[in-house]
Structures are given as C-alpha cells and as structure tokens.
C-alpha cells in the first residue's frame, strides 16, 4: 500500500517533466524555424540586381502608379508567358515595403516560409523529427542557393511546391474539402512560379483518383451546391491554370 502511494507522486512528477520537455522542444523547434525565415529575409540584402529583376520591379512600380494591371507574366525562354501573379505579388510587396529594399525583404520572408512548410510536410508524412531534418536539409548548398543570389519568380518555387505537398498529404490523411482546394491552388501557384513544376499534376491526379476510388469525393456531391456554381468554379480553376502558362 505504501509502495503504491510512493509510486503515484513519482509517476506524476515524471509525466510533468515529460510534458515540460515536450513543450520546450516545441518552442525550440519554432524558434529555429523562425530564425531560418528571418535569415532568408536578411539574405536578400546581399542579392544581386539583374536586368530581369529590374524589368519586373519596373512593371510592378508602373502598376502601382496607375500604369495598368498586367495580364501576362514574364517571358520564359522567349517563347511562352508565365502567369501575371508574379507581377501582382511584386506590386503588393512594393506597396507594403515602400521601396525596393522593403519589397526584397518581404520577398525573402515569403521564400523563407519554405522552412516551416518543410517541417509541417515532414511531420505530416512521418514525424516531427523528419520535418525538422527536412527543414534543416534545405540549408545544404545546392542549385537553390543561386536563386537567392539572383532572385526572380523561381525563388518562390520551393515554397509553392512544399505547400502543395503539405496540402496533398493532409488531404490524404484527412480528406476534407479545404485541403483539396489548397492542393489545387498550390499547384496553380507552382505553375506561376515555374512551368517545370507541371510534373506535380501527376501527383494531383493520383490523389484525385485515390479519393474517388475510396469514396472521399462523395461528400462533395452531397453538398447543396447548384450545378451552375460547380461549373463556375471549374471554369475559374481552368482559367487560372491556363493563365499560368
């Protein structure tokens, strides 16, 4: 009897210690991820200025001062146009940052969101440790390092791709409409960042086929939504995808 009374305070103390350690580890992870995001923003102070970036910033400045909203994006390889989302984003960053340097810092913050997105995607697919390792692995010097040196629309490619992976993984584990819409929107933004991300369409199609075979799309059909609204949403999604190329 006495041994059981002695064991219960020890168990309570051990549980409290484990709870505090887990809370400290959670705070430590988010502090590290926040530091990586801020480091990405500060890295933009040392980015080089090149003709393509100057052209895009001028178009954004002209849009901000009433020069008309661009309906097509940058020319890729002199053959096709990307979508105009890049110009719209630069216009917004110029308005918020009140200048070139402020816009570049905000662009660095957006690009730095790839670190928490990598952590969340790794956590969703495997574990918190895998997510932390994935976020830290993005610091390894690679081709993406040059994207920070000469920033352009492709700088946001990793962020958009990781957002796509996160939404797709969450829809795979918890089939909800918001994750499916997030996956489609992230795919459109991936195309606006760079058309090389079009290969993600196979992942999206495989996810859609899986959802249909497992009956996860049936709740969508049971919603009280008219056929005209469904067709309207489909047309808007197709127009967004078409405008990205």
URZICOR-V828497 format. One record per residue. RES is the residue in one small letter. SS is DSSP state (helix for helix, strand for strand, loop for the rest). PSI is psi in whole degrees, 0 to 359 (* if undefined). Layout:
BEGIN
((RES SS PSI) (RES SS PSI))
END
This chain:
BEGIN
((x loop 315) (x helix 323) (x helix 322) (x helix 323) (x helix 326) (x helix 329) (x helix 326) (x helix 316) (x helix 325) (x helix 320) (x helix 319) (x helix 320) (x helix 320) (x helix 320) (x helix 320) (x helix 320) (x helix 318) (x helix 323) (x helix 316) (x helix 320) (x helix 321) (x helix 322) (x helix 319) (x helix 320) (x helix 321) (x helix 314) (x helix 321) (x helix 319) (x helix 314) (x helix 331) (x helix 318) (x helix 316) (x helix 319) (x helix 323) (x helix 323) (x helix 321) (x helix 316) (x helix 323) (x helix 323) (x helix 322) (x helix 318) (x helix 334) (x helix 336) (x helix 343) (x helix 339) (x helix 13) (x loop 149) (x loop 153) (x loop 126) (x loop 173) (x helix 320) (x helix 318) (x helix 319) (x helix 320) (x helix 315) (x helix 321) (x helix 325) (x helix 318) (x helix 320) (x helix 319) (x helix 319) (x helix 322) (x helix 321) (x helix 333) (x loop 29) (x loop 26) (x loop 7) (x loop 145) (x loop 123) (x loop 141) (x loop 1) (x loop 152) (x loop 196) (x loop 153) (x strand 130) (x strand 120) (x loop 23) (x loop 16) (x loop 316) (x strand 159) (x strand 137) (x loop 175) (x loop 163) (x loop 2) (x helix 325) (x helix 316) (x helix 320) (x helix 320) (x helix 316) (x helix 324) (x helix 317) (x helix 319) (x helix 324) (x helix 321) (x helix 321) (x helix 320) (x helix 347) (x loop 43) (x loop 175) (x helix 309) (x helix 320) (x helix 321) (x helix 321) (x helix 322) (x helix 318) (x helix 323) (x helix 322) (x helix 324) (x helix 317) (x helix 316) (x helix 328) (x helix 347) (x loop 351) (x helix 333) (x helix 308) (x helix 330) (x helix 321) (x helix 321) (x helix 314) (x helix 322) (x helix 316) (x helix 323) (x helix 320) (x helix 323) (x helix 328) (x loop 286) (x loop 172) (x helix 324) (x helix 318) (x helix 320) (x helix 319) (x helix 318) (x helix 322) (x helix 316) (x helix 319) (x helix 330) (x helix 337) (x loop 344) (x loop 347) (x loop 129) (x loop 130) (x loop 194) (x loop 330) (x helix 341) (x helix 324) (x helix 334) (x helix 327) (x helix 331) (x helix 319) (x loop 80) (x loop 146) (x loop 197) (x helix 333) (x helix 349) (x helix 330) (x helix 6) (x helix 315) (x helix 320) (x helix 315) (x helix 320) (x helix 318) (x helix 326) (x helix 322) (x helix 314) (x helix 318) (x helix 312) (x helix 321) (x helix 319) (x helix 321) (x helix 324) (x helix 327) (x helix 323) (x helix 324) (x loop 88) (x loop 100) (x loop 152) (x helix 322) (x helix 325) (x helix 325) (x helix 318) (x helix 320) (x helix 322) (x helix 315) (x helix 317) (x helix 319) (x helix 324) (x helix 319) (x helix 318) (x helix 327) (x helix 319) (x helix 324) (x helix 327) (x helix 315) (x loop 134) (x helix 347) (x helix 342) (x helix 5) (x helix 339) (x helix 342) (x helix 346) (x helix 327) (x helix 323) (x helix 316) (x helix 319) (x helix 319) (x helix 321) (x helix 321) (x helix 319) (x helix 318) (x helix 318) (x helix 321) (x helix 322) (x helix 330) (x loop 5) (x loop 17) (x loop 349) (x loop 354) (x helix 320) (x helix 332) (x helix 324) (x helix 337) (x loop 353) (x loop 149) (x loop 72) (x loop 131) (x loop 159) (x helix 327) (x helix 322) (x helix 320) (x helix 315) (x helix 323) (x helix 318) (x helix 321) (x helix 319) (x helix 319) (x helix 317) (x helix 319) (x helix 323) (x helix 323) (x helix 316) (x helix 323) (x helix 322) (x helix 350) (x loop 352) (x loop *))
END
